[in-house]
Amino acid sequence: MNGVAQNSVTTINAKDGTHHITTIIDYPITGTYLYKGAEPIVELKANGTGIFQLHDQPKTTMVWGMECKENGEPKFKKGFDSATYTLWYQNTSSLTPDGNEDWTAVQFSIHFNKLKMYIQGERIKDYVESVEK
């Protein structure tokens, strides 16, 4: 049985339209992503919250998810030795009074031979292949 059907799916409204996101893509994506081994960082927590820190800026809280189809199946582009996803995040540190803050899309990629994951091509996290695959 494919675990995708059990993914929790959230519908978001971004400037370019409606998207569906999930926090599960069959890879261990949660954790802290470092820029050259230090700050600025991105932290993805399993509950869909985290931290997104821009260069020369303080850490800000956020909610996040990977773009998926309505049924929870992740959307991605497969490369020779990689897969590229869209990570959507919404800053929750500075929500406007009406609770609206734009969703931002950034590139998330997995490089299988290097066993590394990248956010925006510069925040890096190592991972271990699952024995179950």
N, CA, C and O atoms as a GROMACS GRO file, in nm:
protein
  532
    1MET      N    1   0.085  -0.119   0.000
    1MET     CA    2   0.000   0.000   0.000
    1MET      C    3   0.088   0.124   0.000
    1MET      O    4   0.187   0.131   0.073
    2ASN      N    5   0.053   0.219  -0.079
    2ASN     CA    6   0.129   0.343  -0.088
    2ASN      C    7   0.088   0.437   0.024
    2ASN      O    8  -0.031   0.460   0.045
    3GLY      N    9   0.187   0.492   0.098
    3GLY     CA   10   0.161   0.580   0.211
    3GLY      C   11   0.109   0.716   0.171
    3GLY      O   12   0.064   0.793   0.256
    4VAL      N   13   0.113   0.748   0.042
    4VAL     CA   14   0.073   0.881  -0.004
    4VAL      C   15  -0.073   0.910   0.031
    4VAL      O   16  -0.106   1.024   0.064
    5ALA      N   17  -0.159   0.811   0.024
    5ALA     CA   18  -0.301   0.833   0.048
    5ALA      C   19  -0.328   0.881   0.191
    5ALA      O   20  -0.432   0.940   0.218
    6GLN      N   21  -0.235   0.855   0.282
    6GLN     CA   22  -0.254   0.893   0.421
    6GLN      C   23  -0.198   1.031   0.452
    6GLN      O   24  -0.213   1.080   0.565
    7ASN      N   25  -0.133   1.095   0.354
    7ASN     CA   26  -0.076   1.228   0.378
    7ASN      C   27  -0.184   1.329   0.408
    7ASN      O   28  -0.292   1.327   0.347
    8SER      N   29  -0.156   1.416   0.502
    8SER     CA   30  -0.244   1.527   0.531
    8SER      C   31  -0.218   1.636   0.427
    8SER      O   32  -0.103   1.673   0.404
    9VAL      N   33  -0.322   1.685   0.365
    9VAL     CA   34  -0.310   1.786   0.260
    9VAL      C   35  -0.375   1.915   0.307
    9VAL      O   36  -0.487   1.915   0.359
   10THR      N   37  -0.304   2.026   0.288
   10THR     CA   38  -0.355   2.159   0.319
   10THR      C   39  -0.366   2.237   0.189
   10THR      O   40  -0.277   2.230   0.105
   11THR      N   41  -0.474   2.310   0.173
   11THR     CA   42  -0.491   2.396   0.055
   11THR      C   43  -0.452   2.538   0.093
   11THR      O   44  -0.498   2.591   0.194
   12ILE      N   45  -0.366   2.599   0.011
   12ILE     CA   46  -0.321   2.735   0.036
   12ILE      C   47  -0.357   2.824  -0.083
   12ILE      O   48  -0.371   2.776  -0.195
   13ASN      N   49  -0.370   2.952  -0.056
   13ASN     CA   50  -0.396   3.050  -0.162
   13ASN      C   51  -0.276   3.143  -0.171
   13ASN      O   52  -0.251   3.223  -0.080
   14ALA      N   53  -0.204   3.133  -0.281
   14ALA     CA   54  -0.087   3.218  -0.306
   14ALA      C   55  -0.125   3.320  -0.412
   14ALA      O   56  -0.235   3.316  -0.469
   15LYS      N   57  -0.034   3.412  -0.439
   15LYS     CA   58  -0.062   3.516  -0.540
   15LYS      C   59  -0.092   3.456  -0.677
   15LYS      O   60  -0.170   3.513  -0.753
   16ASP      N   61  -0.032   3.342  -0.708
   16ASP     CA   62  -0.053   3.281  -0.840
   16ASP      C   63  -0.164   3.177  -0.841
   16ASP      O   64  -0.180   3.106  -0.941
   17GLY      N   65  -0.240   3.165  -0.733
   17GLY     CA   66  -0.352   3.073  -0.732
   17GLY      C   67  -0.350   2.977  -0.614
   17GLY      O   68  -0.277   2.996  -0.517
   18THR      N   69  -0.431   2.874  -0.625
   18THR     CA   70  -0.448   2.774  -0.520
   18THR      C   71  -0.347   2.661  -0.538
   18THR      O   72  -0.323   2.616  -0.650
   19HIS      N   73  -0.289   2.616  -0.427
   19HIS     CA   74  -0.194   2.505  -0.428
   19HIS      C   75  -0.229   2.411  -0.313
   19HIS      O   76  -0.297   2.450  -0.218
   20HIS      N   77  -0.180   2.288  -0.322
   20HIS     CA   78  -0.197   2.190  -0.216
   20HIS      C   79  -0.058   2.157  -0.163
   20HIS      O   80   0.036   2.142  -0.240
   21ILE      N   81  -0.046   2.144  -0.030
   21ILE     CA   82   0.083   2.113   0.030
   21ILE      C   83   0.070   2.001   0.133
   21ILE      O   84  -0.037   1.977   0.190
   22THR      N   85   0.181   1.932   0.155
   22THR     CA   86   0.192   1.826   0.254
   22THR      C   87   0.330   1.833   0.318
   22THR      O   88   0.421   1.894   0.262
   23THR      N   89   0.346   1.774   0.434
   23THR     CA   90   0.478   1.772   0.499
   23THR      C   91   0.547   1.637   0.484
   23THR      O   92   0.653   1.615   0.541
   24ILE      N   93   0.486   1.547   0.406
   24ILE     CA   94   0.542   1.412   0.390
   24ILE      C   95   0.566   1.383   0.243
   24ILE      O   96   0.474   1.391   0.161
   25ILE      N   97   0.692   1.350   0.208
   25ILE     CA   98   0.723   1.317   0.068
   25ILE      C   99   0.804   1.189   0.055
   25ILE      O  100   0.871   1.170  -0.046
   26ASP      N  101   0.801   1.100   0.154
   26ASP     CA  102   0.874   0.973   0.153
   26ASP      C  103   1.025   0.988   0.167
   26ASP      O  104   1.098   0.894   0.139
   27TYR      N  105   1.072   1.103   0.210
   27TYR     CA  106   1.212   1.125   0.243
   27TYR      C  107   1.217   1.199   0.376
   27TYR      O  108   1.122   1.269   0.411
   28PRO      N  109   1.325   1.184   0.452
   28PRO     CA  110   1.335   1.248   0.584
   28PRO      C  111   1.370   1.397   0.572
   28PRO      O  112   1.484   1.437   0.596
   29ILE      N  113   1.271   1.478   0.535
   29ILE     CA  114   1.296   1.619   0.504
   29ILE      C  115   1.298   1.709   0.626
   29ILE      O  116   1.349   1.821   0.618
   30THR      N  117   1.245   1.664   0.739
   30THR     CA  118   1.246   1.750   0.858
   30THR      C  119   1.387   1.762   0.913
   30THR      O  120   1.470   1.673   0.894
   31GLY      N  121   1.413   1.873   0.980
   31GLY     CA  122   1.544   1.896   1.038
   31GLY      C  123   1.592   2.037   1.009
   31GLY      O  124   1.515   2.121   0.962
   32THR      N  125   1.720   2.061   1.037
   32THR     CA  126   1.778   2.194   1.020
   32THR      C  127   1.870   2.196   0.899
   32THR      O  128   1.957   2.110   0.884
   33TYR      N  129   1.850   2.293   0.813
   33TYR     CA  130   1.929   2.314   0.692
   33TYR      C  131   2.020   2.434   0.716
   33TYR      O  132   1.974   2.542   0.752
   34LEU      N  133   2.150   2.413   0.696
   34LEU     CA  134   2.249   2.516   0.727
   34LEU      C  135   2.310   2.576   0.601
   34LEU      O  136   2.323   2.509   0.499
   35TYR      N  137   2.348   2.701   0.611
   35TYR     CA  138   2.420   2.770   0.504
   35TYR      C  139   2.568   2.766   0.540
   35TYR      O  140   2.611   2.830   0.637
   36LYS      N  141   2.647   2.692   0.464
   36LYS     CA  142   2.791   2.678   0.489
   36LYS      C  143   2.818   2.639   0.635
   36LYS      O  144   2.912   2.689   0.697
   37GLY      N  145   2.734   2.551   0.689
   37GLY     CA  146   2.753   2.499   0.824
   37GLY      C  147   2.707   2.589   0.937
   37GLY      O  148   2.731   2.558   1.053
   38ALA      N  149   2.642   2.701   0.905
   38ALA     CA  150   2.601   2.796   1.009
   38ALA      C  151   2.472   2.867   0.965
   38ALA      O  152   2.401   2.820   0.877
   39GLU      N  153   2.444   2.982   1.029
   39GLU     CA  154   2.327   3.063   0.990
   39GLU      C  155   2.356   3.135   0.860
   39GLU      O  156   2.473   3.159   0.828
   40PRO      N  157   2.255   3.170   0.784
   40PRO     CA  158   2.112   3.158   0.813
   40PRO      C  159   2.063   3.015   0.793
   40PRO      O  160   2.116   2.940   0.711
   41ILE      N  161   1.962   2.979   0.870
   41ILE     CA  162   1.910   2.842   0.869
   41ILE      C  163   1.767   2.837   0.819
   41ILE      O  164   1.697   2.938   0.810
   42VAL      N  165   1.726   2.715   0.786
   42VAL     CA  166   1.585   2.682   0.767
   42VAL      C  167   1.562   2.557   0.851
   42VAL      O  168   1.638   2.460   0.840
   43GLU      N  169   1.459   2.559   0.934
   43GLU     CA  170   1.424   2.443   1.015
   43GLU      C  171   1.283   2.399   0.980
   43GLU      O  172   1.188   2.476   0.990
   44LEU      N  173   1.271   2.272   0.938
   44LEU     CA  174   1.141   2.215   0.905
   44LEU      C  175   1.103   2.115   1.014
   44LEU      O  176   1.173   2.016   1.034
   45LYS      N  177   0.993   2.140   1.084
   45LYS     CA  178   0.944   2.049   1.187
   45LYS      C  179   0.834   1.961   1.128
   45LYS      O  180   0.765   2.002   1.034
   46ALA      N  181   0.819   1.842   1.182
   46ALA     CA  182   0.722   1.745   1.130
   46ALA      C  183   0.578   1.795   1.136
   46ALA      O  184   0.495   1.751   1.057
   47ASN      N  185   0.548   1.887   1.228
   47ASN     CA  186   0.411   1.936   1.241
   47ASN      C  187   0.378   2.048   1.143
   47ASN      O  188   0.270   2.108   1.151
   48GLY      N  189   0.470   2.078   1.050
   48GLY     CA  190   0.442   2.182   0.950
   48GLY      C  191   0.479   2.322   0.993
   48GLY      O  192   0.443   2.419   0.926
   49THR      N  193   0.549   2.336   1.105
   49THR     CA  194   0.599   2.466   1.149
   49THR      C  195   0.750   2.466   1.135
   49THR      O  196   0.810   2.364   1.101
   50GLY      N  197   0.812   2.581   1.160
   50GLY     CA  198   0.957   2.585   1.153
   50GLY      C  199   1.010   2.726   1.159
   50GLY      O  200   0.943   2.819   1.206
   51ILE      N  201   1.132   2.741   1.111
   51ILE     CA  202   1.201   2.870   1.109
   51ILE      C  203   1.258   2.892   0.970
   51ILE      O  204   1.315   2.800   0.911
   52PHE      N  205   1.244   3.012   0.919
   52PHE     CA  206   1.308   3.050   0.792
   52PHE      C  207   1.384   3.178   0.818
   52PHE      O  208   1.326   3.281   0.851
   53GLN      N  209   1.515   3.171   0.802
   53GLN     CA  210   1.600   3.287   0.827
   53GLN      C  211   1.663   3.332   0.695
   53GLN      O  212   1.734   3.255   0.630
   54LEU      N  213   1.638   3.455   0.657
   54LEU     CA  214   1.699   3.513   0.538
   54LEU      C  215   1.838   3.565   0.575
   54LEU      O  216   1.869   3.584   0.693
   55HIS      N  217   1.922   3.586   0.474
   55HIS     CA  218   2.057   3.639   0.499
   55HIS      C  219   2.051   3.772   0.573
   55HIS      O  220   1.972   3.860   0.539
   56ASP      N  221   2.135   3.785   0.675
   56ASP     CA  222   2.146   3.909   0.755
   56ASP      C  223   2.014   3.951   0.820
   56ASP      O  224   1.992   4.069   0.844
   57GLN      N  225   1.928   3.854   0.848
   57GLN     CA  226   1.798   3.881   0.910
   57GLN      C  227   1.781   3.790   1.031
   57GLN      O  228   1.845   3.685   1.040
   58PRO      N  229   1.693   3.828   1.126
   58PRO     CA  230   1.666   3.740   1.240
   58PRO      C  231   1.584   3.618   1.196
   58PRO      O  232   1.524   3.618   1.088
   59LYS      N  233   1.582   3.516   1.278
   59LYS     CA  234   1.501   3.398   1.251
   59LYS      C  235   1.354   3.435   1.262
   59LYS      O  236   1.315   3.508   1.352
   60THR      N  237   1.273   3.384   1.169
   60THR     CA  238   1.129   3.408   1.173
   60THR      C  239   1.056   3.275   1.172
   60THR      O  240   1.099   3.180   1.107
   61THR      N  241   0.945   3.269   1.245
   61THR     CA  242   0.866   3.146   1.247
   61THR      C  243   0.782   3.137   1.121
   61THR      O  244   0.750   3.238   1.058
   62MET      N  245   0.748   3.015   1.085
   62MET     CA  246   0.673   2.994   0.961
   62MET      C  247   0.595   2.864   0.969
   62MET      O  248   0.615   2.781   1.057
   63VAL      N  249   0.504   2.850   0.873
   63VAL     CA  250   0.440   2.722   0.844
   63VAL      C  251   0.486   2.685   0.703
   63VAL      O  252   0.515   2.773   0.622
   64TRP      N  253   0.492   2.555   0.674
   64TRP     CA  254   0.548   2.512   0.547
   64TRP      C  255   0.481   2.385   0.497
   64TRP      O  256   0.409   2.318   0.570
   65GLY      N  257   0.507   2.355   0.370
   65GLY     CA  258   0.464   2.230   0.309
   65GLY      C  259   0.523   2.217   0.170
   65GLY      O  260   0.563   2.316   0.108
   66MET      N  261   0.529   2.093   0.122
   66MET     CA  262   0.576   2.065  -0.013
   66MET      C  263   0.456   2.058  -0.106
   66MET      O  264   0.353   2.000  -0.071
   67GLU      N  265   0.469   2.117  -0.223
   67GLU     CA  266   0.357   2.115  -0.316
   67GLU      C  267   0.322   1.972  -0.354
   67GLU      O  268   0.410   1.889  -0.380
   68CYS      N  269   0.192   1.944  -0.355
   68CYS     CA  270   0.145   1.811  -0.388
   68CYS      C  271   0.016   1.820  -0.467
   68CYS      O  272  -0.042   1.928  -0.484
   69LYS      N  273  -0.028   1.705  -0.516
   69LYS     CA  274  -0.158   1.698  -0.581
   69LYS      C  275  -0.266   1.697  -0.473
   69LYS      O  276  -0.236   1.682  -0.354
   70GLU      N  277  -0.389   1.711  -0.514
   70GLU     CA  278  -0.500   1.716  -0.418
   70GLU      C  279  -0.509   1.590  -0.332
   70GLU      O  280  -0.558   1.594  -0.220
   71ASN      N  281  -0.461   1.477  -0.386
   71ASN     CA  282  -0.465   1.350  -0.312
   71ASN      C  283  -0.344   1.329  -0.220
   71ASN      O  284  -0.333   1.226  -0.154
   72GLY      N  285  -0.251   1.428  -0.216
   72GLY     CA  286  -0.135   1.418  -0.129
   72GLY      C  287  -0.009   1.368  -0.197
   72GLY      O  288   0.097   1.365  -0.135
   73GLU      N  289  -0.019   1.328  -0.323
   73GLU     CA  290   0.099   1.280  -0.396
   73GLU      C  291   0.191   1.399  -0.427
   73GLU      O  292   0.148   1.495  -0.491
   74PRO      N  293   0.317   1.394  -0.383
   74PRO     CA  294   0.408   1.507  -0.404
   74PRO      C  295   0.431   1.535  -0.552
   74PRO      O  296   0.442   1.444  -0.634
   75LYS      N  297   0.438   1.664  -0.586
   75LYS     CA  298   0.473   1.706  -0.722
   75LYS      C  299   0.624   1.729  -0.724
   75LYS      O  300   0.677   1.800  -0.638
   76PHE      N  301   0.692   1.670  -0.820
   76PHE     CA  302   0.837   1.689  -0.830
   76PHE      C  303   0.884   1.662  -0.972
   76PHE      O  304   0.813   1.601  -1.053
   77LYS      N  305   1.005   1.709  -1.001
   77LYS     CA  306   1.069   1.684  -1.130
   77LYS      C  307   1.189   1.595  -1.102
   77LYS      O  308   1.277   1.629  -1.022
   78LYS      N  309   1.193   1.480  -1.169
   78LYS     CA  310   1.301   1.383  -1.150
   78LYS      C  311   1.414   1.417  -1.245
   78LYS      O  312   1.394   1.432  -1.365
   79GLY      N  313   1.536   1.427  -1.190
   79GLY     CA  314   1.655   1.446  -1.270
   79GLY      C  315   1.735   1.318  -1.274
   79GLY      O  316   1.689   1.215  -1.224
   80PHE      N  317   1.855   1.323  -1.332
   80PHE     CA  318   1.940   1.204  -1.341
   80PHE      C  319   1.971   1.148  -1.203
   80PHE      O  320   1.959   1.028  -1.180
   81ASP      N  321   2.012   1.234  -1.112
   81ASP     CA  322   2.048   1.191  -0.976
   81ASP      C  323   1.984   1.282  -0.871
   81ASP      O  324   2.039   1.302  -0.763
   82SER      N  325   1.867   1.336  -0.904
   82SER     CA  326   1.805   1.431  -0.812
   82SER      C  327   1.655   1.437  -0.835
   82SER      O  328   1.603   1.386  -0.934
   83ALA      N  329   1.588   1.501  -0.742
   83ALA     CA  330   1.446   1.533  -0.756
   83ALA      C  331   1.427   1.674  -0.702
   83ALA      O  332   1.484   1.710  -0.600
   84THR      N  333   1.346   1.752  -0.773
   84THR     CA  334   1.323   1.891  -0.733
   84THR      C  335   1.176   1.910  -0.698
   84THR      O  336   1.087   1.872  -0.775
   85TYR      N  337   1.152   1.968  -0.583
   85TYR     CA  338   1.018   1.994  -0.531
   85TYR      C  339   1.000   2.144  -0.512
   85TYR      O  340   1.096   2.220  -0.522
   86THR      N  341   0.877   2.186  -0.484
   86THR     CA  342   0.851   2.324  -0.446
   86THR      C  343   0.812   2.326  -0.299
   86THR      O  344   0.715   2.264  -0.258
   87LEU      N  345   0.891   2.399  -0.220
   87LEU     CA  346   0.863   2.420  -0.078
   87LEU      C  347   0.790   2.552  -0.065
   87LEU      O  348   0.842   2.657  -0.103
   88TRP      N  349   0.669   2.548  -0.010
   88TRP     CA  350   0.592   2.670   0.017
   88TRP      C  351   0.604   2.703   0.164
   88TRP      O  352   0.594   2.614   0.249
   89TYR      N  353   0.625   2.830   0.196
   89TYR     CA  354   0.626   2.870   0.337
   89TYR      C  355   0.557   3.004   0.354
   89TYR      O  356   0.553   3.087   0.263
   90GLN      N  357   0.502   3.023   0.474
   90GLN     CA  358   0.434   3.147   0.510
   90GLN      C  359   0.493   3.194   0.642
   90GLN      O  360   0.489   3.122   0.742
   91ASN      N  361   0.545   3.315   0.643
   91ASN     CA  362   0.602   3.376   0.763
   91ASN      C  363   0.488   3.398   0.863
   91ASN      O  364   0.387   3.460   0.830
   92THR      N  365   0.505   3.348   0.986
   92THR     CA  366   0.403   3.368   1.089
   92THR      C  367   0.450   3.467   1.196
   92THR      O  368   0.375   3.498   1.288
   93SER      N  369   0.573   3.517   1.184
   93SER     CA  370   0.624   3.614   1.281
   93SER      C  371   0.565   3.752   1.261
   93SER      O  372   0.553   3.829   1.356
   94SER      N  373   0.528   3.783   1.138
   94SER     CA  374   0.482   3.920   1.108
   94SER      C  375   0.351   3.920   1.032
   94SER      O  376   0.334   3.995   0.936
   95LEU      N  377   0.259   3.836   1.075
   95LEU     CA  378   0.128   3.834   1.009
   95LEU      C  379   0.062   3.971   1.020
   95LEU      O  380   0.072   4.038   1.123
   96THR      N  381  -0.005   4.009   0.916
   96THR     CA  382  -0.078   4.135   0.919
   96THR      C  383  -0.196   4.122   1.014
   96THR      O  384  -0.233   4.009   1.049
   97PRO      N  385  -0.257   4.232   1.057
   97PRO     CA  386  -0.368   4.224   1.152
   97PRO      C  387  -0.482   4.132   1.108
   97PRO      O  388  -0.550   4.072   1.192
   98ASP      N  389  -0.504   4.120   0.978
   98ASP     CA  390  -0.612   4.031   0.932
   98ASP      C  391  -0.564   3.887   0.917
   98ASP      O  392  -0.639   3.801   0.869
   99GLY      N  393  -0.439   3.859   0.958
   99GLY     CA  394  -0.388   3.722   0.954
   99GLY      C  395  -0.334   3.680   0.820
   99GLY      O  396  -0.304   3.562   0.800
  100ASN      N  397  -0.322   3.772   0.727
  100ASN     CA  398  -0.274   3.736   0.594
  100ASN      C  399  -0.127   3.768   0.577
  100ASN      O  400  -0.081   3.877   0.610
  101GLU      N  401  -0.056   3.674   0.526
  101GLU     CA  402   0.084   3.690   0.487
  101GLU      C  403   0.099   3.606   0.361
  101GLU      O  404   0.048   3.493   0.354
  102ASP      N  405   0.167   3.659   0.263
  102ASP     CA  406   0.181   3.586   0.137
  102ASP      C  407   0.260   3.457   0.156
  102ASP      O  408   0.351   3.450   0.238
  103TRP      N  409   0.224   3.356   0.078
  103TRP     CA  410   0.299   3.233   0.071
  103TRP      C  411   0.413   3.253  -0.027
  103TRP      O  412   0.396   3.318  -0.130
  104THR      N  413   0.529   3.198   0.004
  104THR     CA  414   0.647   3.209  -0.081
  104THR      C  415   0.689   3.069  -0.124
  104THR      O  416   0.692   2.976  -0.043
  105ALA      N  417   0.722   3.054  -0.252
  105ALA     CA  418   0.769   2.927  -0.306
  105ALA      C  419   0.920   2.933  -0.325
  105ALA      O  420   0.972   3.029  -0.382
  106VAL      N  421   0.991   2.829  -0.279
  106VAL     CA  422   1.134   2.818  -0.300
  106VAL      C  423   1.166   2.675  -0.346
  106VAL      O  424   1.089   2.582  -0.322
  107GLN      N  425   1.280   2.660  -0.410
  107GLN     CA  426   1.320   2.529  -0.460
  107GLN      C  427   1.374   2.442  -0.347
  107GLN      O  428   1.451   2.487  -0.262
  108PHE      N  429   1.333   2.316  -0.350
  108PHE     CA  430   1.382   2.214  -0.258
  108PHE      C  431   1.430   2.098  -0.344
  108PHE      O  432   1.355   2.049  -0.428
  109SER      N  433   1.554   2.055  -0.325
  109SER     CA  434   1.604   1.945  -0.408
  109SER      C  435   1.673   1.839  -0.323
  109SER      O  436   1.732   1.868  -0.219
  110ILE      N  437   1.663   1.717  -0.372
  110ILE     CA  438   1.728   1.602  -0.309
  110ILE      C  439   1.828   1.548  -0.409
  110ILE      O  440   1.794   1.521  -0.524
  111HIS      N  441   1.952   1.532  -0.364
  111HIS     CA  442   2.059   1.480  -0.450
  111HIS      C  443   2.098   1.343  -0.396
  111HIS      O  444   2.166   1.331  -0.294
  112PHE      N  445   2.054   1.240  -0.467
  112PHE     CA  446   2.059   1.104  -0.415
  112PHE      C  447   2.200   1.049  -0.395
  112PHE      O  448   2.226   0.988  -0.292
  113ASN      N  449   2.293   1.070  -0.490
  113ASN     CA  450   2.429   1.017  -0.474
  113ASN      C  451   2.505   1.088  -0.363
  113ASN      O  452   2.590   1.026  -0.299
  114LYS      N  453   2.476   1.215  -0.340
  114LYS     CA  454   2.544   1.291  -0.234
  114LYS      C  455   2.476   1.274  -0.098
  114LYS      O  456   2.534   1.309   0.004
  115LEU      N  457   2.354   1.219  -0.098
  115LEU     CA  458   2.273   1.206   0.024
  115LEU      C  459   2.257   1.341   0.094
  115LEU      O  460   2.274   1.353   0.215
  116LYS      N  461   2.224   1.442   0.013
  116LYS     CA  462   2.205   1.578   0.064
  116LYS      C  463   2.073   1.635   0.013
  116LYS      O  464   2.027   1.602  -0.096
  117MET      N  465   2.015   1.722   0.095
  117MET     CA  466   1.894   1.796   0.058
  117MET      C  467   1.927   1.944   0.063
  117MET      O  468   2.001   1.989   0.150
  118TYR      N  469   1.872   2.019  -0.033
  118TYR     CA  470   1.902   2.161  -0.044
  118TYR      C  471   1.773   2.242  -0.047
  118TYR      O  472   1.675   2.203  -0.110
  119ILE      N  473   1.773   2.356   0.022
  119ILE     CA  474   1.667   2.455   0.010
  119ILE      C  475   1.730   2.577  -0.055
  119ILE      O  476   1.829   2.631  -0.004
  120GLN      N  477   1.674   2.621  -0.165
  120GLN     CA  478   1.724   2.733  -0.244
  120GLN      C  479   1.867   2.708  -0.292
  120GLN      O  480   1.940   2.804  -0.320
  121GLY      N  481   1.908   2.584  -0.301
  121GLY     CA  482   2.040   2.550  -0.349
  121GLY      C  483   2.154   2.584  -0.255
  121GLY      O  484   2.270   2.562  -0.289
  122GLU      N  485   2.124   2.636  -0.135
  122GLU     CA  486   2.232   2.680  -0.046
  122GLU      C  487   2.218   2.636   0.099
  122GLU      O  488   2.318   2.631   0.171
  123ARG      N  489   2.098   2.605   0.145
  123ARG     CA  490   2.080   2.554   0.282
  123ARG      C  491   2.083   2.402   0.269
  123ARG      O  492   2.004   2.344   0.194
  124ILE      N  493   2.172   2.337   0.342
  124ILE     CA  494   2.200   2.196   0.318
  124ILE      C  495   2.175   2.112   0.444
  124ILE      O  496   2.202   2.155   0.556
  125LYS      N  497   2.123   1.990   0.420
  125LYS     CA  498   2.107   1.891   0.526
  125LYS      C  499   2.143   1.755   0.469
  125LYS      O  500   2.099   1.720   0.360
  126ASP      N  501   2.224   1.678   0.542
  126ASP     CA  502   2.254   1.541   0.504
  126ASP      C  503   2.138   1.452   0.544
  126ASP      O  504   2.063   1.484   0.637
  127TYR      N  505   2.122   1.340   0.475
  127TYR     CA  506   2.020   1.244   0.515
  127TYR      C  507   2.072   1.103   0.492
  127TYR      O  508   2.172   1.083   0.424
  128VAL      N  509   2.003   1.006   0.549
  128VAL     CA  510   2.039   0.865   0.536
  128VAL      C  511   1.928   0.796   0.459
  128VAL      O  512   1.810   0.818   0.487
  129GLU      N  513   1.966   0.714   0.362
  129GLU     CA  514   1.867   0.638   0.286
  129GLU      C  515   1.791   0.544   0.378
  129GLU      O  516   1.849   0.481   0.466
  130SER      N  517   1.662   0.535   0.358
  130SER     CA  518   1.578   0.444   0.435
  130SER      C  519   1.602   0.301   0.388
  130SER      O  520   1.612   0.276   0.268
  131VAL      N  521   1.612   0.208   0.481
  131VAL     CA  522   1.631   0.067   0.449
  131VAL      C  523   1.506   0.010   0.383
  131VAL      O  524   1.516  -0.086   0.307
  132GLU      N  525   1.390   0.069   0.411
  132GLU     CA  526   1.262   0.019   0.361
  132GLU      C  527   1.244   0.041   0.212
  132GLU      O  528   1.160  -0.026   0.152
  133LYS      N  529   1.318   0.130   0.150
  133LYS     CA  530   1.297   0.165   0.009
  133LYS      C  531   1.341   0.055  -0.083
  133LYS      O  532   1.330   0.069  -0.205
   0.00000   0.00000   0.00000
